[in-house]
Amino acid sequence: MDRLKEKVALITGGGSGIGRASCCLFAEHGARVVVADLAVGGGEQTVRDISAAGGQASFVRADVSKSADVQAMIRHTVETYGRVDILFNNAGIEGPSAKLANYDEDAWERVIAIDLTSVYLGMKYVIPHMVQQGGGVILSTASVAGMVGFPGSGAYAAAKAGVINLTRLVALEYASKNIRVNCICPGIIATPMAQRVMGERPDDRVVRLEPIGRLGQAQDIANAALFLASDESSFATGAPFVIDGGYVAR
Ligand SMILES: NC(=O)c1ccc[n+]([C@@H]2O[C@H](COP(=O)([O-])OP(=O)(O)OC[C@H]3O[C@@H](n4cnc5c(N)ncnc54)[C@H](O)[C@@H]3O)[C@@H](O)[C@H]2O)c1
């Protein structure tokens, strides 16, 4: 239960779904956690859950698509806990579902800003701290939608593919600085996002998309994130880790 002892982790989108499960698991394993989210209620609830379980956490409100907010959340982390060992760029939105010719331009801009530009900004402003500290871990939540054609998902799939390749090149740029950079590609995970897309109770057709016979749980992704954030994965960098119940193996 101490796989992240002494570590400081900043997790975006920490107020719901995969982000909340990761914040709680990281804290359980000894990390001091900064929960960043646009939604104050959800973020503060995650901090209360961590405190109730005896962990250490702090909330910062941030819109990850805004440079000033990203810089402020990193500053908050360093001022509160003295360093930043792990940045988990996890916040994201699904955007509309529409074939490309009908895909709204404003929605395109918004989804790219929140799902891709956010990752660039997080990396850009955390790297100087990590270089100064002598290393760190950057993790992002991409998606299987960034690996295979996913009709109707326009900007979302383009953004997630961008996150995967940004992960590769930034890993190469900073490998010599002891900064590891990886991303996770989840399949369909039962979170509020998936409920918005598929409804409260996904039908059998949706579940059958997952060869393993069930949807993923936020905990399945948090478990992978814990491994990638910890020193147990010290030889892993520049890679998309597919945790998808077999979705892309078809
Ligand atoms: N659920 C899935 O099936 C699935 C599959 C693949 C990838 N993902 C990815 O996993 C990540 C987490 O998704 P989830 O399923 O937990 O969704 P979720 O909707 O439950 O949680 C997303 C969180 O991000 C926050 N957020 C949204 N926009 C933000 C912004 N601009 N700034 C800061 N925070 C913001 C929301 O307030 C929310 O707390 C996302 O990047 C998503 O694309 C999810």
The ligand as an ORCA input file, in Angstrom:
! r2SCAN-3c Opt
* xyz 0 1
  N     -15.308      6.528    -20.138
  C     -14.781      6.010    -21.235
  O     -15.334      5.097    -21.844
  C     -13.459      6.520    -21.741
  C     -12.821      5.782    -22.747
  C     -11.603      6.225    -23.230
  C     -11.045      7.387    -22.719
  N     -11.688      8.084    -21.756
  C     -11.035      9.305    -21.269
  O     -10.875      9.234    -19.876
  C     -10.796     10.548    -19.328
  C     -11.707     10.648    -18.117
  O     -13.037     10.410    -18.567
  P     -14.195      9.804    -17.643
  O     -14.794      8.696    -18.408
  O     -13.716      9.598    -16.269
  O     -15.220     11.036    -17.735
  P     -15.992     11.908    -16.641
  O     -16.888     12.789    -17.441
  O     -16.563     11.035    -15.597
  O     -14.835     12.789    -15.973
  C     -14.182     13.810    -16.662
  C     -13.793     14.899    -15.681
  O     -13.081     15.913    -16.414
  C     -13.552     17.177    -15.977
  N     -13.360     18.170    -17.023
  C     -14.036     18.299    -18.202
  N     -13.603     19.371    -18.870
  C     -12.624     19.941    -18.113
  C     -11.796     21.080    -18.262
  N     -11.879     21.868    -19.340
  N     -10.901     21.368    -17.293
  C     -10.802     20.582    -16.185
  N     -11.575     19.497    -15.983
  C     -12.483     19.192    -16.929
  C     -15.029     16.960    -15.666
  O     -15.530     17.987    -14.796
  C     -14.994     15.588    -15.017
  O     -14.796     15.674    -13.620
  C     -11.143     11.500    -20.471
  O      -9.970     12.043    -21.016
  C     -11.826     10.584    -21.478
  O     -11.721     11.058    -22.795
  C     -12.869      7.683    -21.245
*
